[in-house]
Structures are given as C-alpha cells and as structure tokens.
Amino acid sequence: MKKKIKKKYYNNLSTGFIKITNHGYAFVHIKKLQKDVFIPKNKTHKALEGDLVKIRFYYNRKGVKMEGEVLKIIKRKTKQFIGILKKSNIKFDDQYGIVHNNNIHVDILVSMKKLEKYHHNDKVLVQIISWPKKLKNPLGKIIKVFGSSGEYKTEIYSLLEEYKISYNFSKKIENEAKKIFSEQITDLRFRRDMRNVNTFTIDPLNAKDFDDALSIRKLNTDIWEIGVHISDVSHYIKEGSLLDQEAYSRATSIYFVGKVVPMFPKILSNDLCSLQPKKDKLSFSYIFNINSKGEILKNWFGKTIIRSDRKFTYEEVQCIIDQKEGDYYEDIYTLFSFSKILIQNRLKNGGIYLEKVEVKFHLDEKNNPISLHLEKNNDAHRLIEEFMLLTNRKISEFVSLNLNGIPSNKLYIYRVHDKPDFQKILSLKKIIEPLGYFLDLKNLKTAINHLLKQIKGKPEQNMIENLILRSMSKAKYSTKNIGHYGLSFIYYTHFTSPIRRYSDIIAHRLLYYYLNKTRNTNEKYKLKTMECYEKQTLHCSYKERLAIDIEREFLKFIQVKYIIKFIGKEFYGIITGFTDWSVYIDLLLFQTEGMVRLRDIKEDSYILNPNNYSIIGKTKRKTYYLGDKVKVKLMNVNLEKKQIILDWIDYI
C-alpha cells in the first residue's frame, strides 16, 4: 500500500493577478515564483478573471506542485462586462435572467423584474452590483443595450465599448471643428505653390480621407521633379486645443469592414484636411529631383499649396500600368518605373519583402457579408507604398543627420522595429523543415526573403507568412532610435498619414520646428522634454495595438457570419496549429481559421507530440505536421465565440 503524501503547508502569503479557465479552476502568477500557483475550483472564492487577489499557497512534499486558495479580492479588474442576455431556457428559476460573457467563468444574474424592456439575445453592458454568499453567481444590472447579438451595428458598438473607444465626438469637439472649417485662413507667404504641377491621389475605392498626393514634372531629358504631398493637418490642429487632446486620446482611426471610426470629425478628416481633387489644399511636402537611374539629386522639405488634378483608385492605376494608356499615363508609368528601382534598392539593402493577402468583403444594404475576394498588393499599391516609405525615411534622415552625415542628436519621433526573437526564429525553423524548407540563421534577412519566394503560390504560403510575422518583433514608436529591422532603414518615421495617425502629427510639428529654426518666420513652436515625447510614443504604440486587435476581432466576426451559408460543404485547408484537444486549420478559400477536435478524427486516436508541431495516431502512428493539406467539412459556427467548427475528412 502506497504511503499517502501529506500536503505540507508553509503558510505562504502573496498577491497576484488571477487567470480563471472556463472550467472554473485558476492560476495566479507570483513574480518571485517560476511556476504559477494552481487554485482549485472551490477555492477561487468569487474572484473573476484578471482580479488582483491575496492568496495562501503550499508545496507538496516534493516541492514541485504549488496549490493555493484565494483569501481576499484586493481589486476587481472590472465590474462591468459585455455579454448576451438569456431570458429563456436557462438553468435558474423564473426569478432571474442571465448575462453570459465568454471572458469570465460564471454567468451574471439579473432580476427578471428589471428585464421587461430587454429581449432574449440582446447584447448588453452589465454591471455586478453584489455577490450574495448563498449564490454561486453574482447579481447585476443592465447599463446599456447594443442591439440583437450578431447584428452589424451591435457588434461594432459593443466592441468599441469593450475597448473603451468613443464612437461619436462631443458637441464641443464638433463645434471647434466647424469653427476651423469656417475660418480656413490661409497664409501663403511661406508656402511653395505647386498648383501648376500635375498632381493626383491614389487610394482605395471607398476612401474619403486622402492623406497623400503625388506630383511629377520632367525638368530635362534625364531629371524629374517628384513631390510627395501630405495633408498639413498640424496647420489646423493647434497643440493643446480640444481637438488636439481628442485626437491624442484616440491616437488612430479605426477601420472596420464597411465603416471608419475617424481620429478627427468628418468635417476635417473627409473634407478640410482631405486632399480632394480640383480644390486648393494645404500640404507638407517632400520634393526631390531624381535621374533616370533612380538617384536622388536634390531634396526639399516644406509647406506647400497643391491642387490635385485627379482622384485615382488603385484599380484604375493598375489598369493604366497594365494597358499602358489612360489619364496621366506617362506620369503614372514614370512613377511606377521609379518605384521598381526603389524596391530593388530596398531589397539590396536587406529589407524583408513580405506581401500579405487581405480579405475584403462586399456588404449588402443591411451590412451582411454577401461575397469576399482576396486582395493582393499590385503594382499600384507598391507604387504608393514605395514613395511613402522613401518620404518617411528621407524626413527622418533630414532631422537626424547633419549635412556631413554625422548624427545631429535632434529629438524626433521614430518608427522602430527591433531584431526578431531568436527563440521564435528557431521555432519557425523547426516548423518549416518537415515541409522541405530551410532557414539560414547566419543570413536571416536573405533567408527569409528566399523562403518567401519559395512559398509563393503554395498552399502553406499564408501559414508560413503568419509564422514569419509572429517571429518578428512588433514595430512601435519611440524617441530612442534603434532603426527598422524589417525595412532595413537606419532612420525611419511615420509622416505620411496625419489624418489617421497622431504619431504623424508629432512628426510634422517637430520637422516644422527644425525647418523654422533656419528660416525667419513668426511662428514659434516650443520643444517639450524627451520624457514627454517618449510618453506620447508609448501611448501611440499602445493605441495602435488596440486598433489592430479590434479590427481583427471584427473581421473575424464578419468572416464567421459569411461562412454560415456554407455549413455542410467540404473545403481544403492547411494545418496551422495544435493544442492538446484540437487542430486549427486555415480554410484556403476564406483565409480564415477553423477548428477540428482531436476526438472527432475518426481514423485514429491522436495525441499532441511534445514539440507541439505535430500530432500522432496511437494505433497507426501516422503523423500530421503544421502545413499539411487536409480536407474538411464545415459542421457548425459559433457567432458569439467567433468559432468555426470543422469535421476531418481526409489527408491530401
């Protein structure tokens, strides 16, 4: 008979943030400990996900496993949750309705007496008001209703609420915007007049906020003057004003499928600041001379006034490039030729050339997705991208270097990108090797570009591109320049999108300050401290990540809603991930991920290999790897959880 191991209490007390699983058991991370402390279901004592808690914990006799219990909730992460109201078919008696939230392990009870004006399946904001000892669930009250769950507007407004983003502007902000619009005082004394030069914008079909325009004219047989003109937003938005504070708070526009939540009121973003055709517009420009070899001979930075001759879409410009005819053909094709040289130079310099496919949806009049297409970067996209990259680099160099090329040590805002995490690169190498690909760690950038060429057009392309992206560091803003690894630029900033990015407004103000130091003007701008600008860069980086997360989450909702009509159909997919109980598969036709439960694979009983990159059958010993192509059937979708449930049919 085995001797029973006694649990030995050391009465350790500590605090930490609790992570609670959907099953109810939890873990608490303690800084001084290598492993998280396990908290059983019955010892979480009404803590919720993310709460700061005080715990007591012990080790077993071997000193390995740590188990504990919650003694006190020091601070709730939040008392407000967004969930779906259930008024029927619930496990509680008729006294309560429930609000179900996917992020916490318990449902919130709401008295049925207070639910008369609400409907079953409404998406609501609920606040916990108490948690009586006798109840396993907290009690709450509904603060706001967003509409029926799964509807377009409901999902947008509830997401914005969850991420604490305001959809509308206050009356004060709108009034300040109207005042600026009505004044439109234009002092042209210090502006270079570019209205007589061929100028046009190239943007997506549904764009309304035109940040940038290109101008071009031939100076002689071998030299062209090219202008990159960026909306002069900082001319209108004075630092410290209500509009400036609001723009800083938002820090970025958010682009949903079919809707934009702008950083500025539309009267500014879509009208006054937007570089619309046939209208005089104020811009901040980078103008340079370039020869037929793509060598830049002369640079100029400053304020301008422009008049765009034509608004182009990417599709129209691509058509002109392909057919070699159309409006402004000669100008567009010349710019396209220079963009190819810029790409070649960037790649020679070690830049990584990663082209992602974007999923684009067509919505009907009720904003339901009716069709999708996969949009790849074409020559028109690359034309604009290269001139924006050049502008951002040249402006950054202008501020950061003296005429002799020695660092000026001037304060500026940079877009920086650190080297990739070595462990993630090792993982990438291990994952792609069974698929027949190799990664030379000594010449990483060259190896990644070679890998990207190899996988082009292959079924596993999307999966490997995503793995490469995940292995890379996140680009961010900083006053401390470490260069941009992915682009292989020593100096780089964001200057070209001030209508939708606050970081670019900071870059505009700083550049104008340095230009004015050498020019005799009445306008004065006072530099703040390095710490102040660094705080702003941290804020802009944080808000950018939030915007990316919310855009991805909404796109996933649209993808899941679109795919409902295909339930019962069979599709090809690529294995993109494994867990202990499931396989994740990228559906090639939709460029979205679904899930097969391991227990549902009928050909054998599969378990996860220790490397987490493959599964193996217990009986037949067949192994499936990341990147393997499989055939699956779409069984079901969970719109609330944004999940796609698949059934395993066959290995291809």
Order of alpha helices (4+ residues) and beta strands (2+ residues): beta-beta-beta-beta-beta-beta-beta-beta-beta-beta-alpha-alpha-beta-beta-beta-beta-alpha-alpha-beta-beta-beta-beta-beta-alpha-alpha-beta-beta-alpha-beta-alpha-alpha-alpha-beta-alpha-alpha-beta-beta-beta-beta-beta-beta-beta-beta
